[in-house]
């Protein structure tokens, strides 16, 4: 684990499902993948429609690692928001608006810190031990956002922050992967990195019709390597709430089917990969 000292031989794999709390259907799908012995960690949206359902579900899933999925793009903030929100609507500017404002220096980092702290406090108030922070749409990698998220994590005792940089040229979403990498390199320049997984992957798998085949190949390639690999996934059962909030709908069911398949469960059961979460490393 980068920043955490030496790691034992063999591979440790964190299969982290993003968007827990987005809708009850998404929550149910993630829990099914956890019950199948595949998803070991979740990142929670605390200001999304499925939050209350998520809180109730988390009370019965102590084997899950739980982190904050910082949301700065959809719905309303928990803090005043100010430079993060449209003054006329009180809602976030959306992904395009946030990116534009971040890249042009129109976000006050202190407002990011306030909102990140408020969302973290809501998650902890639900009785959750928070193991990590990442973000919806990877916006914590943006200039003006990254440093304050890292500082908030350190100040409030959250051990890990995702570095959403995916290596390799294979797979899809290469423009998205390149853009996130470029933004993060600017945002993180000159600062000390937080503890994070040795490898991160999953962006290139999203929406791929070969998800199952490529997932198995990825586990073969990365899972057994020394250190910790974080695999980001988005399983779920599509419902009306999801469709109203997010454009990634049908592929969630395909991811769920792949993650709960006998092929994936058998592959993880071979013994060369240790499935874990950030609270156990």
C-alpha positions as CSV (number, residue, x, y, z in Angstrom):
1,X,0.0,0.0,0.0
2,X,1.7,3.2,-1.1
3,X,2.6,5.4,1.8
4,X,2.0,2.6,4.2
5,X,5.3,0.8,4.3
6,X,6.1,-2.7,3.1
7,X,3.5,-5.1,2.0
8,X,3.5,-8.9,2.3
9,X,4.0,-11.1,-0.7
10,X,0.9,-12.1,-2.7
11,X,-1.9,-10.0,-4.0
12,X,-4.5,-8.1,-2.1
13,X,-7.6,-6.9,-4.0
14,X,-10.1,-4.3,-2.9
15,X,-13.2,-4.6,-5.0
16,X,-14.9,-1.2,-4.3
17,X,-18.4,-0.5,-5.4
18,X,-19.0,3.2,-6.0
19,X,-22.4,5.0,-5.7
20,X,-23.7,3.2,-2.6
21,X,-26.6,5.4,-1.6
22,X,-27.5,6.5,-5.1
23,X,-30.8,4.6,-5.1
24,X,-32.3,1.5,-3.4
25,X,-31.8,-0.5,-6.6
26,X,-28.1,0.4,-6.8
27,X,-27.8,-0.4,-3.1
28,X,-29.5,-3.8,-3.5
29,X,-27.2,-4.7,-6.4
30,X,-24.1,-3.8,-4.5
31,X,-25.2,-5.8,-1.5
32,X,-25.9,-8.8,-3.7
33,X,-22.4,-8.6,-5.1
34,X,-21.0,-8.4,-1.6
35,X,-23.1,-11.4,-0.5
36,X,-21.6,-13.3,-3.5
37,X,-18.2,-12.8,-1.9
38,X,-16.9,-10.4,-4.5
39,X,-17.5,-6.7,-3.5
40,X,-15.5,-6.1,-0.4
41,X,-15.8,-2.3,0.0
42,X,-18.3,0.5,-0.8
43,X,-18.1,4.3,-1.3
44,X,-21.3,6.0,0.0
45,X,-23.1,9.0,-1.4
46,X,-24.6,10.7,1.7
47,X,-26.6,13.4,-0.2
48,X,-28.3,11.2,-2.8
49,X,-31.9,9.7,-2.9
50,X,-30.8,6.2,-1.6
51,X,-29.0,7.5,1.5
52,X,-31.6,6.4,4.1
53,X,-31.9,3.0,2.5
54,X,-28.1,2.7,2.5
55,X,-27.8,3.6,6.2
56,X,-30.3,0.8,7.1
57,X,-28.4,-1.7,4.9
58,X,-25.0,-0.8,6.4
59,X,-26.1,-1.7,9.9
60,X,-26.2,-5.4,8.8
61,X,-23.0,-5.5,6.7
62,X,-20.1,-5.3,9.1
63,X,-17.8,-7.2,6.7
64,X,-17.8,-4.3,4.2
65,X,-15.2,-1.6,4.2
66,X,-17.0,1.8,4.0
67,X,-15.8,5.1,2.5
68,X,-17.2,8.4,1.5
69,X,-18.0,9.0,-2.1
70,X,-17.7,12.8,-2.1
71,X,-20.4,14.3,-4.2
72,X,-19.9,17.8,-5.6
73,X,-21.9,17.5,-8.8
74,X,-25.4,16.2,-8.3
75,X,-28.2,17.5,-6.0
76,X,-27.6,19.8,-3.1
77,X,-24.7,20.4,-0.7
78,X,-24.8,19.7,3.1
79,X,-22.9,22.9,3.7
80,X,-23.6,26.4,2.3
81,X,-21.7,25.3,-0.8
82,X,-21.2,28.9,-2.0
83,X,-18.7,28.6,-4.9
84,X,-19.7,25.0,-5.5
85,X,-23.4,25.8,-6.1
86,X,-25.6,27.8,-8.4
87,X,-26.8,30.8,-6.4
88,X,-30.2,30.7,-8.1
89,X,-31.0,27.0,-7.5
90,X,-28.9,26.1,-4.5
91,X,-27.8,23.0,-6.3
92,X,-24.4,21.9,-7.5
93,X,-23.2,23.2,-10.9
94,X,-23.0,19.7,-12.4
95,X,-19.9,17.9,-13.7
96,X,-19.2,20.3,-16.6
97,X,-19.8,23.3,-14.5
98,X,-17.6,22.1,-11.6
99,X,-14.7,21.2,-14.0
100,X,-14.9,24.6,-15.7
101,X,-14.9,26.4,-12.5
102,X,-12.1,24.4,-11.0
103,X,-9.9,24.8,-14.1
104,X,-10.5,28.6,-14.1
105,X,-9.9,29.1,-10.4
106,X,-13.4,29.9,-9.5
107,X,-13.7,27.4,-6.6
108,X,-12.8,28.4,-3.1
109,X,-10.9,25.5,-1.6
110,X,-12.3,26.3,1.8
111,X,-15.8,25.6,0.5
112,X,-14.6,22.2,-0.7
113,X,-13.2,21.5,2.8
114,X,-16.5,22.5,4.4
115,X,-18.6,20.3,2.1
116,X,-16.2,17.4,2.4
117,X,-16.2,17.7,6.2
118,X,-20.0,17.9,6.3
119,X,-20.5,14.8,4.2
120,X,-17.9,12.9,6.2
121,X,-19.7,13.9,9.4
122,X,-23.0,12.6,8.1
123,X,-21.5,9.3,7.2
124,X,-19.8,8.9,10.6
125,X,-23.0,10.0,12.4
126,X,-24.6,6.8,10.9
127,X,-22.2,4.8,13.0
128,X,-19.8,4.0,10.2
129,X,-16.1,3.5,10.5
130,X,-14.8,5.4,7.4
131,X,-11.9,3.7,5.7
132,X,-11.4,5.9,2.7
133,X,-12.5,8.9,0.6
134,X,-13.0,9.0,-3.2
135,X,-15.5,11.0,-5.2
136,X,-18.4,10.9,-7.6
137,X,-17.0,11.4,-11.1
138,X,-13.5,11.5,-9.7
139,X,-13.9,15.2,-9.1
140,X,-11.6,15.1,-6.0
141,X,-8.7,14.9,-8.6
142,X,-9.4,18.5,-9.8
143,X,-7.3,21.5,-9.0
144,X,-8.7,23.4,-6.0
145,X,-10.4,20.2,-4.8
146,X,-7.7,17.6,-4.3
147,X,-5.6,19.3,-1.7
148,X,-8.5,20.1,0.5
149,X,-9.9,16.6,0.3
150,X,-6.5,15.2,1.3
151,X,-6.2,17.7,4.1
152,X,-9.7,16.9,5.4
153,X,-8.9,13.1,5.3
154,X,-5.7,13.6,7.3
155,X,-7.3,16.0,9.8
156,X,-10.3,13.7,10.5
157,X,-8.4,10.4,10.6
158,X,-9.5,8.8,7.3
159,X,-6.5,6.7,6.3
160,X,-6.9,6.3,2.5
161,X,-7.7,8.6,-0.4
162,X,-8.2,7.2,-3.9
163,X,-5.7,8.3,-6.6
164,X,-7.8,7.7,-9.7
165,X,-5.0,7.2,-12.1
166,X,-5.3,4.0,-14.2
167,X,-2.2,2.8,-16.0
168,X,-2.2,0.9,-19.2
169,X,-3.4,1.7,-22.7
170,X,-5.8,-1.3,-23.1
171,X,-9.5,-1.0,-22.7
172,X,-12.0,1.8,-23.3
173,X,-12.5,5.2,-21.9
174,X,-9.0,6.3,-22.7
175,X,-9.9,9.9,-23.2
176,X,-11.6,9.9,-19.7
177,X,-8.6,8.2,-18.2
178,X,-6.1,10.6,-19.8
179,X,-8.2,13.6,-18.7
180,X,-8.4,12.5,-15.1
181,X,-4.7,11.7,-15.0
182,X,-3.8,15.1,-16.4
183,X,-6.0,16.9,-14.0
184,X,-4.7,15.0,-11.0
185,X,-1.1,15.6,-11.9
186,X,-1.7,19.3,-11.9
187,X,-3.8,19.2,-8.7
188,X,-1.3,17.1,-6.8
189,X,1.9,18.9,-7.9
190,X,4.2,19.6,-5.1
191,X,2.1,18.0,-2.4
192,X,2.6,14.9,-0.3
193,X,0.5,12.0,-1.4
194,X,-2.0,10.3,1.0
195,X,-2.0,6.6,1.6
196,X,-3.6,4.9,-1.4
197,X,-3.7,1.6,-3.3
198,X,-0.6,0.6,-5.2
199,X,-2.7,0.2,-8.3
200,X,-6.1,1.5,-9.3
201,X,-8.3,0.2,-12.1
202,X,-11.8,0.1,-13.3
203,X,-12.4,3.2,-15.5
204,X,-11.5,1.3,-18.6
205,X,-14.0,-1.5,-17.8
206,X,-17.0,0.8,-17.6
207,X,-19.7,0.1,-20.2
208,X,-17.6,-2.5,-22.0
209,X,-19.7,-5.4,-23.4
210,X,-16.7,-7.6,-22.7
211,X,-16.8,-6.7,-19.0
212,X,-16.8,-10.3,-17.7
213,X,-13.9,-11.4,-19.9
214,X,-11.8,-8.4,-19.2
215,X,-12.5,-8.5,-15.5
216,X,-11.2,-12.1,-15.3
217,X,-8.2,-11.1,-17.3
218,X,-7.5,-8.2,-15.1
219,X,-7.7,-10.4,-11.9
220,X,-5.3,-12.8,-13.6
221,X,-2.9,-9.9,-14.4
222,X,-3.1,-7.6,-11.4
223,X,-4.7,-9.5,-8.5
224,X,-1.8,-11.8,-7.6
225,X,0.8,-9.0,-7.8
226,X,2.4,-7.9,-4.4
227,X,0.7,-4.9,-2.9
228,X,-2.8,-3.7,-3.1
229,X,-5.0,-3.3,-6.2
230,X,-8.2,-1.3,-6.0
231,X,-10.8,-2.3,-8.5
232,X,-13.6,0.2,-8.9
233,X,-17.0,-1.3,-10.0
234,X,-20.6,0.0,-10.4
235,X,-23.0,-2.9,-10.0
236,X,-26.7,-2.2,-9.4
237,X,-30.3,-2.9,-10.2
238,X,-31.5,0.0,-12.4
239,X,-34.6,1.8,-11.1
240,X,-36.4,5.1,-11.8
241,X,-34.4,7.0,-9.2
242,X,-31.1,6.0,-10.8
243,X,-32.3,6.9,-14.3
244,X,-33.2,10.4,-13.0
245,X,-29.8,11.0,-11.3
246,X,-27.2,9.3,-13.5
247,X,-26.6,8.3,-17.1
248,X,-24.8,5.1,-16.3
249,X,-27.9,2.8,-16.0
250,X,-28.1,-0.4,-18.0
251,X,-24.4,-1.3,-17.6
252,X,-24.9,-1.6,-13.9
253,X,-27.0,-4.7,-14.3
254,X,-24.4,-6.1,-16.6
255,X,-21.7,-5.5,-14.1
256,X,-23.8,-7.1,-11.4
257,X,-24.3,-10.2,-13.5
258,X,-20.6,-10.5,-14.1
259,X,-19.5,-9.9,-10.5
260,X,-21.9,-12.5,-9.2
261,X,-21.1,-15.0,-11.9
262,X,-19.7,-18.4,-11.0
263,X,-16.7,-17.6,-13.2
264,X,-15.6,-14.6,-11.1
265,X,-16.4,-16.3,-7.8
266,X,-14.4,-19.3,-8.8
267,X,-11.5,-17.2,-9.9
268,X,-11.3,-15.3,-6.6
269,X,-11.6,-18.6,-4.8
270,X,-8.3,-20.0,-6.2
271,X,-6.3,-18.6,-3.3
272,X,-3.8,-16.4,-5.1
273,X,-5.8,-13.2,-4.4
274,X,-6.7,-12.0,-1.0
275,X,-10.0,-10.0,-1.1
276,X,-9.9,-7.2,1.4
277,X,-10.9,-3.6,2.2
278,X,-9.0,-0.5,3.3
279,X,-9.9,-1.0,6.9
280,X,-8.1,-4.3,7.0
281,X,-4.8,-3.4,5.3
